[in-house]
Amino acid sequence: MMEIGGPLGRRPLHFVWLADCSGSMDERGKIQSLNTAIREVIPHMQKEARDNPEARVMVRAIKFSDGAQWHVAQATPVEDFKWTDLGAGGLTAMGAALRMLADQLKMPPMEKRGLPPVLVLVSDGMPTDDFEGGLQGLMGEPWGKRAVRMAIAIGDDADLDVLQRFIGHPELKPLVAKNPEQLVSYIHWTSMTGIRTASRPPSQPGGASAPLPQPTMPPAPVADPDEPTIF
């Protein structure tokens, strides 16, 4: 018989990357750097999940360019997760990606007893479709509103206002990666911080869910003359 607190007692925590795959991501090695950053963080996410017996971390990914589609459609246990590299080309259908995500945050398919999802949006540009409608759809779902939402801008051309509105909290800002090393660092920070924040949600008296604490921003990277701006 399964012991209380064993695998059956773990609450699902859905982690979703939303990756910009527009044509500009094919410039200056941005898409290759994103692929490398995600591949490098997976072992750290697996360790974080092993160290957290309360959460069953499930990973998926959406890619968006001319439209949006699931890059990893099946919610995969992080211990079994493998990354397939993204390619780039086309426009920036961010709104379509948010609507696609909102459809999967309904109950069902989401579990009522799950932990808040972690949503990490990565982009180097601005939406070319109905971002407002997509964000409204996402925030209209209880799990979308309760999610830990973070964003990474790649380079100086990303629309920081759009990314800030996705995050939805004034004290948590988009992270701006200027080179591959910073992108790796920020992918690692959002992944680890997101899992830790969502897996330890506070409760109010009577068992009601309290607002999630917002992650503390990482320190700004120190300028290094040997680490040039590339993106």
Secondary structure per residue as TSV (DSSP state, phi and psi in degrees):
chain	resnum	aa	ss	phi	psi
A	1	M	-	360.0	140.6
A	2	M	-	-70.5	133.5
A	3	E	-	-74.1	149.4
A	4	I	T	-62.2	132.7
A	5	G	T	91.4	-3.5
A	6	G	S	-76.0	-164.5
A	7	P	G	-54.3	-34.5
A	8	L	G	-68.3	-20.8
A	9	G	G	-88.7	-4.1
A	10	R	-	-76.8	138.7
A	11	R	E	-93.5	135.3
A	12	P	E	-68.4	138.0
A	13	L	E	-126.4	111.0
A	14	H	E	-90.7	124.7
A	15	F	E	-112.6	125.3
A	16	V	E	-129.5	125.1
A	17	W	E	-88.9	137.7
A	18	L	E	-116.1	107.8
A	19	A	E	-110.5	123.5
A	20	D	E	-70.2	121.8
A	21	C	-	-121.2	29.4
A	22	S	S	-68.7	170.5
A	23	G	G	-58.2	-35.1
A	24	S	G	-65.7	-21.3
A	25	M	G	-70.9	-12.0
A	26	D	G	-85.5	-2.8
A	27	E	S	-95.6	146.4
A	28	R	T	54.7	28.0
A	29	G	T	72.7	20.2
A	30	K	H	-66.8	-45.5
A	31	I	H	-68.0	-36.2
A	32	Q	H	-65.3	-38.7
A	33	S	H	-66.4	-37.7
A	34	L	H	-65.4	-44.3
A	35	N	H	-58.5	-45.2
A	36	T	H	-62.8	-43.5
A	37	A	H	-62.1	-43.6
A	38	I	H	-68.5	-42.1
A	39	R	H	-59.6	-39.9
A	40	E	H	-71.1	-26.9
A	41	V	H	-84.6	-18.2
A	42	I	H	-57.2	-47.1
A	43	P	H	-59.3	-34.0
A	44	H	H	-70.1	-37.9
A	45	M	H	-64.4	-38.6
A	46	Q	H	-64.0	-40.8
A	47	K	H	-66.5	-42.2
A	48	E	H	-59.7	-40.3
A	49	A	H	-66.9	-39.8
A	50	R	H	-63.9	-33.5
A	51	D	T	-80.1	-6.2
A	52	N	-	-120.9	90.9
A	53	P	T	-70.5	-9.9
A	54	E	T	-82.0	-22.6
A	55	A	E	-116.5	141.6
A	56	R	E	-109.3	100.1
A	57	V	E	-79.9	123.4
A	58	M	E	-118.2	131.5
A	59	V	E	-115.9	138.9
A	60	R	E	-142.4	172.4
A	61	A	E	-151.1	140.5
A	62	I	E	-114.1	137.9
A	63	K	E	-114.7	145.8
A	64	F	E	-139.4	137.3
A	65	S	S	-147.5	-101.7
A	66	D	S	-68.8	-26.6
A	67	G	S	-146.5	-162.6
A	68	A	E	-129.0	144.5
A	69	Q	E	-153.8	158.5
A	70	W	E	-72.9	123.1
A	71	H	E	-81.7	-38.3
A	72	V	E	-126.6	99.6
A	73	A	E	-80.4	-35.2
A	74	Q	E	-86.0	127.9
A	75	A	E	-63.6	111.6
A	76	T	E	-108.9	129.1
A	77	P	E	-53.3	134.7
A	78	V	G	-59.1	-29.3
A	79	E	G	-67.7	-20.1
A	80	D	G	-105.8	2.6
A	81	F	-	-77.7	136.2
A	82	K	-	-131.5	142.8
A	83	W	-	-97.7	130.0
A	84	T	-	-102.0	129.2
A	85	D	-	-61.2	143.5
A	86	L	-	-87.4	151.4
A	87	G	-	-109.7	175.7
A	88	A	-	-136.0	150.0
A	89	G	-	158.6	138.9
A	90	G	S	107.6	-159.8
A	91	L	-	-92.6	-155.9
A	92	T	-	-134.3	74.9
A	93	A	-	-81.4	65.1
A	94	M	H	-66.9	-38.8
A	95	G	H	-61.1	-40.5
A	96	A	H	-63.5	-37.3
A	97	A	H	-63.7	-40.9
A	98	L	H	-67.4	-37.9
A	99	R	H	-66.4	-40.2
A	100	M	H	-62.6	-41.8
A	101	L	H	-64.9	-43.4
A	102	A	H	-58.2	-38.3
A	103	D	H	-60.4	-32.9
A	104	Q	H	-87.6	-7.1
A	105	L	T	-96.7	4.9
A	106	K	S	-72.9	164.0
A	107	M	T	-116.8	115.4
A	108	P	T	-72.1	169.8
A	109	P	T	-82.5	-15.2
A	110	M	S	-68.5	149.2
A	111	E	-	-86.6	139.4
A	112	K	T	-64.6	-33.4
A	113	R	T	-91.2	9.8
A	114	G	-	-72.0	169.8
A	115	L	-	-87.3	160.2
A	116	P	-	-57.0	136.5
A	117	P	-	-66.8	158.9
A	118	V	E	-113.8	122.7
A	119	L	E	-121.3	121.0
A	120	V	E	-120.3	114.5
A	121	L	E	-99.7	128.0
A	122	V	E	-123.3	124.7
A	123	S	E	-151.3	152.4
A	124	D	S	-116.7	8.1
A	125	G	S	-145.8	-147.6
A	126	M	-	-127.7	152.3
A	127	P	-	-61.8	144.2
A	128	T	S	-111.4	9.7
A	129	D	S	-133.1	-158.0
A	130	D	-	-83.1	81.1
A	131	F	H	-64.2	-39.5
A	132	E	H	-59.2	-46.4
A	133	G	H	-65.0	-38.9
A	134	G	H	-64.8	-43.5
A	135	L	H	-66.1	-39.7
A	136	Q	H	-61.9	-41.4
A	137	G	H	-63.6	-42.5
A	138	L	H	-62.7	-46.4
A	139	M	H	-75.6	-12.4
A	140	G	T	-78.8	-10.8
A	141	E	S	-96.0	132.4
A	142	P	H	-52.0	-41.3
A	143	W	H	-72.4	-28.1
A	144	G	H	-67.3	-41.2
A	145	K	H	-70.3	-34.1
A	146	R	H	-84.6	-9.6
A	147	A	S	-65.6	154.1
A	148	V	E	-82.9	110.0
A	149	R	E	-112.0	124.3
A	150	M	E	-133.6	160.9
A	151	A	E	-145.2	146.2
A	152	I	E	-125.1	125.5
A	153	A	E	-94.1	134.5
A	154	I	E	-104.2	108.9
A	155	G	S	83.7	-176.2
A	156	D	T	-90.8	-4.8
A	157	D	T	-94.1	-3.6
A	158	A	S	-68.5	147.7
A	159	D	-	-83.2	95.9
A	160	L	H	-67.1	-30.1
A	161	D	H	-64.4	-43.2
A	162	V	H	-62.9	-45.5
A	163	L	H	-64.1	-37.5
A	164	Q	H	-64.7	-39.7
A	165	R	H	-67.9	-33.8
A	166	F	H	-62.8	-44.0
A	167	I	H	-63.2	-48.1
A	168	G	-	79.9	11.0
A	169	H	-	-134.0	121.8
A	170	P	T	-62.9	-25.1
A	171	E	T	-85.2	-12.4
A	172	L	S	-110.2	114.5
A	173	K	-	-102.0	157.9
A	174	P	-	-62.4	142.8
A	175	L	E	-89.0	136.5
A	176	V	E	-112.6	111.8
A	177	A	E	-93.9	125.3
A	178	K	-	-101.8	-9.6
A	179	N	S	-158.1	170.2
A	180	P	H	-59.0	-36.4
A	181	E	H	-64.5	-42.3
A	182	Q	H	-66.5	-37.5
A	183	L	H	-63.1	-43.5
A	184	V	H	-59.5	-44.1
A	185	S	H	-62.4	-42.1
A	186	Y	H	-76.1	-34.3
A	187	I	H	-62.0	-41.5
A	188	H	H	-63.9	-46.0
A	189	W	H	-63.6	-46.7
A	190	T	H	-64.7	-38.3
A	191	S	H	-65.9	-51.0
A	192	M	H	-67.3	-46.1
A	193	T	H	-65.3	-40.3
A	194	G	H	-61.4	-46.4
A	195	I	H	-64.1	-43.7
A	196	R	H	-65.5	-39.9
A	197	T	H	-68.2	-47.0
A	198	A	H	-72.0	-28.4
A	199	S	T	-83.0	-5.6
A	200	R	S	-129.4	55.9
A	201	P	-	-69.2	141.0
A	202	P	-	-74.3	162.5
A	203	S	B	-127.2	149.3
A	204	Q	-	-96.6	164.6
A	205	P	G	-54.7	138.5
A	206	G	G	90.1	1.3
A	207	G	G	88.9	1.2
A	208	A	-	-71.5	151.3
A	209	S	B	-78.3	130.9
A	210	A	-	-92.0	160.7
A	211	P	-	-58.1	140.8
A	212	L	-	-67.6	142.1
A	213	P	-	-67.3	143.8
A	214	Q	-	-84.1	139.4
A	215	P	-	-60.4	146.2
A	216	T	-	-77.7	132.5
A	217	M	-	-61.7	142.4
A	218	P	-	-71.4	157.9
A	219	P	-	-63.7	147.4
A	220	A	-	-65.2	141.0
A	221	P	-	-63.3	139.8
A	222	V	-	-78.7	132.9
A	223	A	-	-62.1	131.7
A	224	D	-	-126.2	117.7
A	225	P	T	-61.4	-20.5
A	226	D	T	-90.0	1.6
A	227	E	S	-123.0	82.9
A	228	P	-	-72.2	159.9
A	229	T	-	-72.8	125.0
A	230	I	-	-114.5	-42.4
A	231	F	-	-76.7	360.0
